[in-house]
Amino acid sequence: MTNSLVPPAGPQRTLALAQLTNSVGDGAYYVTSALYFTHVVGLAPARVGLGLTLAWAVGSLVGVPLGRLADRRGPRGTAVLLALATGFAVASFLVVRGFVPFVIAACAYASAQSGLAAARQALLAGLVSAGERTGLLAHLQSTLNAGLAVGAGLGGLALRAGTRSAYLGVFALDAVSFLVCAGLLVRLPSVRGVQVRKAGGLGVLRDRPYVVVTLLNTVLLLRMPLLSLGLPLWIAERTDAPTWLVSALFVLNTGAVMVFQVRTARGITGLASATRAVRRSGWIMLAACAVFALSAGASPWVAVGALVVGAVLQVAAEMGQSAGSWQLSFDLAPADRVGEYQGFFGTGVTVARTMGPLVLTSLLLEWGTPGWLLLGGATVVASYAMGPAARRAAGAGRAADAGAGDAGGVNRCPALAS
C-alpha cells in the first residue's frame, strides 16, 4: 500500500474521483439542507427530523436488496443507475412544497444513497484485489473528507447569502455531482454479475455470525455524531472553552483523516490484523473519553488543551476502527453476495446516525464524566468482542482462513478468479 494521498492510476483513481465528485455536492447539501427545508420549503423542524428519520429507516431496509441486485445484475450498471437515481432524488427537493412530498423525496434519496454505497463496495471488490481493498477504502475515506470540506465551504457561501436562489443552487450542485459521478462510474471496467446461491427470504440475516459482527460495529459507530453534536453541546454546556473550538476540532478531525487514514490502514491485510486494529482503537477511544471528561470544570485554556488532546485520540481511534471494520466487512462476506452483505453492514452507519444523538446527549450531558467513561467502556467491550465474533464467522466458511488472512487471504471474488 502506498502512503500517497492519490490512489494508483486506473480503476482505483476513477473510483476516488467519483467519490470526490459527489462528496463535494453532499458537503454543500449537509450544511444547508436543514435551513432549506425549514426556511424555504416552510416545514417545521420537528417534521423535518421525523421525515429524515423515516427516510433513513427505509433506506437501511432497502440497501440489502439493492446490494443483492448489484451482485446479480453487475455492480457497475447498478451503481450507475443508483447514482442517477440519487441525483434525480436531490433534484426533486427543488420542487417539494409540503410534508408528504418531502417524505417521498427523502425516502427516494436515502434508498438510492444506501443502494449506491452497497453497489460501489461490490464494484470495488470486483475491480481491486483482496489485498488492496482496505488501502483503497482508506484513499476513498480521505477523498470523502476532502470533498465534504470543499462542499461545506460552498454551502457556507450559500448560508451567508441566505437567499432562496443560493439554496436552490446548492441542491442543483448536489444533483449534478451525482450525474458526474455516474459518468465516471460508467468508465470503469464492467464486473459481471454472479449466480447467487439461494439463501432463503431473510438472506444475510440468516448469517448470524456476520449479523453479530455488524451489531458490534454499530456500537463502535455510535461515536459518529460526537464531532457534530456531542462535543459542541458538551463544550457549550459543561466547559468554559470558547465555542469557536468546535470548528477547530472539526478541521483537526477532517485534516487528520485526509492525511493519515491511508497510513493507518497500511498494516491491515487480513482478519487478524483487522481485529487487532479494532481492539487497539477501543482502548484509544476510552482514553479519548477520559480526557474529554477532564475538560469539565477546568479553566478555559486547560479545557481547550484537554479537548484538543481528546480530539487527537478520538480521530486516531476512528481511523483504526474504520480500517479494521472495512477489512472485516469484505473478508467475512461470501464472494457471490458482496453487495448484499455490504448493504447490510452499511446499515450500522444509519443506525448510529439515528440512535447516536440520543445516546450521546443522554450519556454526556445528563451523566457527565460517568457518561464519558461508560461510552469509552462500551467501546472497549465491543472492540474486544469483535475478535471472537470475526473468528466464528470465518470458521463458518464465509471468509478466508483467519490464520492465512494476513498473508493475503483467499481471493473469493469470482470476478477476479482469472
C-alpha positions in Angstrom: 0.0 0.0 0.0 1.2 3.5 -0.8 1.3 6.5 1.5 0.4 8.8 -1.4 -2.8 10.7 -1.0 -3.7 9.9 -4.6 -4.5 6.3 -5.4 -2.8 4.5 -8.3 -4.0 5.3 -11.9 -6.7 3.1 -13.3 -9.9 1.9 -11.7 -8.8 3.0 -8.2 -8.2 6.6 -9.2 -11.5 6.7 -11.1 -13.4 5.4 -8.0 -11.7 8.1 -6.0 -12.7 10.8 -8.5 -16.3 9.6 -8.4 -16.2 9.7 -4.6 -14.7 13.2 -4.6 -17.3 14.5 -7.1 -20.4 13.5 -5.2 -18.9 14.3 -1.7 -18.4 17.9 -2.8 -22.1 18.1 -3.6 -23.0 16.2 -0.4 -20.9 18.6 1.7 -22.8 21.5 0.4 -26.1 19.7 1.0 -25.3 18.7 4.6 -24.7 22.2 5.8 -27.7 23.8 4.1 -30.4 21.2 3.9 -31.9 21.8 7.4 -32.3 25.5 6.8 -33.6 24.9 3.2 -36.3 22.6 4.4 -37.4 24.9 7.2 -36.8 28.4 5.7 -37.5 27.8 2.0 -39.9 24.8 2.0 -41.5 26.0 5.2 -41.5 22.7 7.2 -41.4 22.7 11.0 -38.1 21.5 12.3 -39.8 18.6 14.1 -41.4 17.5 10.8 -38.0 17.7 9.0 -36.5 15.4 11.7 -39.3 13.0 11.5 -39.2 12.8 7.7 -35.5 12.2 7.6 -35.7 9.6 10.3 -38.4 7.8 8.3 -36.3 8.1 5.1 -33.1 6.7 6.6 -35.1 3.8 8.2 -36.5 3.0 4.7 -33.0 3.4 3.2 -31.5 1.0 5.7 -34.1 -1.7 4.7 -33.7 -1.1 1.0 -29.9 -1.2 1.0 -29.7 -5.0 1.3 -32.0 -5.9 -1.6 -30.3 -3.3 -3.8 -27.0 -4.7 -2.9 -28.3 -8.2 -3.8 -29.4 -6.7 -7.2 -25.8 -5.4 -7.7 -24.5 -8.9 -7.1 -26.8 -10.5 -9.6 -27.0 -7.9 -12.4 -23.5 -6.5 -12.1 -22.3 -3.7 -9.7 -21.2 -1.2 -12.3 -24.5 -0.9 -14.1 -26.4 -0.9 -10.8 -24.1 1.8 -9.3 -24.5 4.0 -12.3 -28.3 3.7 -12.2 -28.4 4.4 -8.4 -26.1 7.4 -8.8 -28.5 8.8 -11.4 -31.4 8.0 -9.1 -29.7 9.9 -6.3 -29.2 12.9 -8.5 -32.9 12.9 -9.5 -34.0 12.5 -5.9 -31.9 15.5 -4.9 -33.3 17.5 -7.8 -36.9 16.6 -6.7 -36.2 18.6 -3.4 -36.2 21.7 -5.6 -40.0 21.3 -6.3 -41.1 19.9 -2.9 -43.6 22.2 -1.2 -45.2 20.0 1.5 -44.5 17.4 4.1 -45.8 14.3 2.2 -43.8 15.1 -1.0 -40.8 15.8 1.2 -41.0 12.4 2.9 -41.4 10.7 -0.5 -38.4 12.6 -1.9 -36.3 11.9 1.2 -37.1 8.2 1.1 -36.1 8.0 -2.6 -32.8 9.9 -1.7 -32.0 7.7 1.3 -32.8 4.5 -0.6 -30.7 5.4 -3.6 -27.8 6.5 -1.4 -27.9 3.3 0.6 -28.1 1.1 -2.5 -25.3 3.2 -4.2 -23.0 2.6 -1.2 -23.6 -1.2 -1.4 -23.2 -1.3 -5.2 -19.9 0.7 -5.1 -18.5 -1.6 -2.5 -19.4 -4.6 -4.7 -17.8 -2.8 -7.7 -14.7 -2.1 -5.7 -14.5 -5.8 -4.7 -14.7 -6.8 -8.3 -12.1 -4.4 -9.6 -9.5 -4.5 -6.8 -7.6 -7.5 -5.4 -8.4 -8.5 -1.8 -5.0 -7.3 -0.5 -5.6 -3.8 -1.9 -9.2 -3.1 -0.8 -8.6 -1.7 2.7 -5.9 0.6 1.2 -8.2 1.9 -1.4 -11.0 2.4 1.1 -8.6 4.5 3.1 -7.9 6.6 0.0 -11.7 6.9 -0.6 -12.2 8.0 3.1 -9.5 10.7 2.7 -11.1 11.8 -0.6 -14.6 11.8 1.0 -13.3 14.2 3.8 -11.6 16.5 1.3 -14.8 16.7 -0.8 -17.0 17.3 2.2 -14.7 20.1 3.3 -14.9 21.8 -0.1 -18.6 21.3 -0.3 -19.1 22.6 3.2 -17.2 25.8 2.2 -19.5 26.2 -0.8 -22.5 25.6 1.4 -21.3 28.2 3.8 -21.3 30.8 1.0 -25.0 29.9 0.4 -25.8 30.3 4.0 -24.1 33.7 4.1 -26.2 34.8 1.1 -29.3 33.4 2.7 -31.4 33.7 -0.4 -33.8 31.2 -1.9 -31.7 31.2 -5.1 -28.5 30.3 -3.2 -30.1 27.3 -1.5 -31.6 26.1 -4.8 -28.1 26.5 -6.3 -26.7 24.1 -3.6 -29.3 21.5 -4.3 -28.7 21.8 -8.1 -25.0 21.4 -7.4 -25.5 18.2 -5.4 -27.8 16.8 -8.1 -25.3 17.5 -10.8 -22.5 16.0 -8.7 -24.2 12.6 -8.8 -24.7 12.8 -12.5 -21.0 13.4 -12.9 -20.4 10.6 -10.5 -22.5 8.3 -12.7 -20.4 9.4 -15.8 -17.2 8.5 -14.0 -18.5 5.1 -12.8 -19.6 4.1 -16.4 -16.0 4.5 -17.5 -14.9 1.7 -15.2 -14.4 -1.9 -16.4 -17.6 -4.0 -16.3 -17.8 -6.6 -13.5 -20.1 -9.5 -14.3 -22.9 -10.5 -12.0 -22.8 -13.8 -10.3 -25.3 -16.5 -9.8 -26.3 -16.0 -6.2 -27.0 -19.2 -4.3 -30.4 -19.4 -2.7 -30.2 -18.3 0.9 -33.9 -18.0 1.9 -36.0 -15.0 2.2 -34.0 -13.5 5.1 -30.8 -13.5 3.1 -27.9 -12.1 5.1 -29.9 -12.1 8.3 -29.6 -15.9 8.3 -25.8 -15.5 8.6 -25.9 -14.9 12.4 -22.1 -14.6 12.9 -22.0 -11.8 10.3 -25.0 -10.1 12.0 -23.2 -10.1 15.3 -20.1 -8.5 13.7 -22.4 -5.8 12.2 -24.1 -5.2 15.5 -20.7 -4.8 17.3 -19.5 -2.5 14.6 -22.7 -0.4 15.1 -21.9 0.0 18.8 -18.4 1.3 17.7 -20.0 3.7 15.3 -22.2 5.4 18.0 -19.3 7.9 18.3 -20.2 9.2 14.8 -22.3 12.2 16.0 -19.7 13.1 18.6 -18.0 15.8 16.5 -21.2 17.3 15.1 -23.4 17.1 18.2 -21.9 15.6 21.3 -18.8 17.7 21.6 -20.4 21.0 20.6 -23.1 20.6 23.3 -20.5 19.4 25.8 -18.3 22.5 25.1 -21.2 24.9 25.4 -22.9 23.3 28.4 -20.2 21.7 30.5 -16.9 23.6 29.8 -15.5 27.1 29.8 -13.8 26.6 26.5 -14.6 29.1 23.7 -17.3 27.9 21.2 -15.0 28.6 18.2 -13.2 25.5 19.3 -16.0 23.4 17.8 -14.9 24.5 14.3 -11.2 24.0 15.1 -11.8 20.4 16.3 -13.8 19.7 13.1 -11.0 20.9 11.0 -8.5 18.9 13.0 -10.5 15.7 12.5 -11.1 16.2 8.8 -7.5 17.1 8.1 -6.1 14.2 10.1 -8.3 11.7 8.2 -7.2 13.2 4.9 -3.5 12.9 5.8 -3.2 9.8 8.0 -6.1 7.4 7.1 -4.1 5.7 4.3 -1.1 5.3 6.6 -3.2 3.9 9.4 -4.7 1.3 7.1 -1.3 0.2 5.7 -0.7 -2.7 8.1 -4.2 -4.2 7.9 -4.2 -7.0 5.4 -6.4 -9.8 6.9 -8.7 -10.8 9.8 -6.0 -11.0 12.5 -4.6 -7.5 11.8 -8.1 -6.1 11.4 -9.3 -7.4 14.8 -6.1 -6.1 16.4 -6.7 -2.6 14.9 -10.3 -2.6 16.2 -9.2 -3.8 19.7 -6.5 -1.1 19.8 -8.9 1.6 18.7 -11.2 0.7 21.6 -8.6 1.5 24.2 -7.6 4.7 22.4 -11.3 5.7 22.4 -11.6 5.0 26.1 -8.5 7.3 26.6 -10.1 10.0 24.5 -13.3 9.8 26.5 -11.4 10.1 29.8 -9.5 13.2 28.5 -12.7 14.8 27.2 -14.2 14.4 30.7 -11.3 16.3 32.3 -12.4 19.4 30.4 -15.4 19.9 32.6 -14.9 22.4 35.4 -11.3 23.3 34.3 -10.1 26.8 33.4 -10.7 27.8 29.8 -7.2 27.1 28.5 -6.9 23.8 30.4 -10.3 22.8 28.9 -9.0 23.7 25.4 -5.9 21.6 25.9 -7.9 18.6 27.2 -10.4 18.9 24.3 -7.6 19.1 21.7 -5.8 16.1 23.1 -9.1 14.2 23.3 -9.9 15.1 19.7 -6.5 13.8 18.6 -7.0 10.5 20.4 -10.6 10.3 19.1 -9.6 10.7 15.4 -6.8 8.1 15.9 -9.4 5.6 17.3 -11.8 6.5 14.4 -9.2 5.8 11.7 -8.1 2.5 13.3 -11.7 1.3 13.8 -12.7 2.3 10.2 -9.8 0.5 8.6 -10.3 -2.7 10.7 -14.1 -2.8 10.0 -13.6 -2.3 6.3 -11.3 -5.4 6.1 -13.8 -7.5 8.2 -16.8 -6.5 6.2 -15.2 -7.8 3.0 -13.3 -10.8 4.3 -16.4 -12.2 6.1 -18.8 -11.8 3.1 -19.4 -14.6 0.6 -17.8 -13.9 -2.8 -21.2 -14.1 -4.6 -23.1 -11.8 -2.2 -20.7 -8.9 -1.5 -23.2 -6.2 -2.5 -25.9 -7.7 -0.3 -23.6 -8.1 2.7 -22.2 -4.6 2.3 -25.7 -3.3 2.1 -26.4 -4.9 5.5 -23.1 -3.8 7.0 -23.8 -0.3 5.9 -27.0 -0.2 8.0 -24.7 0.2 11.0 -24.0 3.8 9.9 -27.7 4.6 9.5 -28.5 3.2 13.0 -25.6 5.0 14.5 -26.7 8.3 12.9 -30.3 7.7 14.2 -29.5 6.5 17.7 -26.2 8.2 18.3 -27.6 11.7 19.0 -29.9 10.3 21.7 -27.3 8.1 23.2 -24.6 10.8 23.3 -26.8 13.6 24.7 -28.1 11.3 27.4 -24.7 10.0 28.4 -22.7 13.2 28.1 -25.0 16.0 29.1 -27.0 14.2 31.8 -24.3 11.9 33.3 -21.2 14.0 32.7 -17.9 12.2 33.5 -19.5 8.8 34.3 -21.3 9.1 30.9 -17.9 9.6 29.1 -16.4 6.6 30.9 -19.4 4.5 30.1 -19.2 5.4 26.4 -15.5 4.5 26.4 -16.1 1.3 28.3 -18.8 0.2 25.9 -16.4 0.8 23.0 -13.7 -1.4 24.6 -16.1 -4.2 25.3 -17.4 -4.1 21.7 -13.9 -3.9 20.3 -12.8 -7.0 22.3 -15.9 -8.9 21.3 -15.2 -8.3 17.7 -12.3 -10.7 17.6 -14.2 -13.9 18.7 -17.2 -12.8 16.6 -15.0 -12.5 13.5 -13.2 -15.8 14.1 -16.6 -17.5 14.5 -17.8 -16.0 11.2 -14.5 -17.0 9.4 -14.7 -20.5 10.9 -18.2 -20.9 9.4 -16.7 -20.9 6.0 -17.7 -17.4 4.9 -14.2 -16.0 4.7 -10.6 -16.8 4.2 -8.9 -18.8 6.9 -8.2 -16.4 9.8 -4.6 -17.7 10.1 -3.9 -17.1 6.4 -5.6 -13.8 6.3 -2.5 -11.6 6.9 -0.8 -13.4 4.1 -3.3 -12.0 1.7 -6.1 -14.5 2.3 -8.1 -16.3 -0.3 -9.4 -14.3 -3.2 -13.1 -15.2 -3.0 -14.3 -12.8 -5.7 -15.3 -14.6 -8.9 -14.7 -11.5 -10.9 -11.0 -11.8 -10.1 -10.7 -15.5 -10.4 -8.9 -15.3 -13.7 
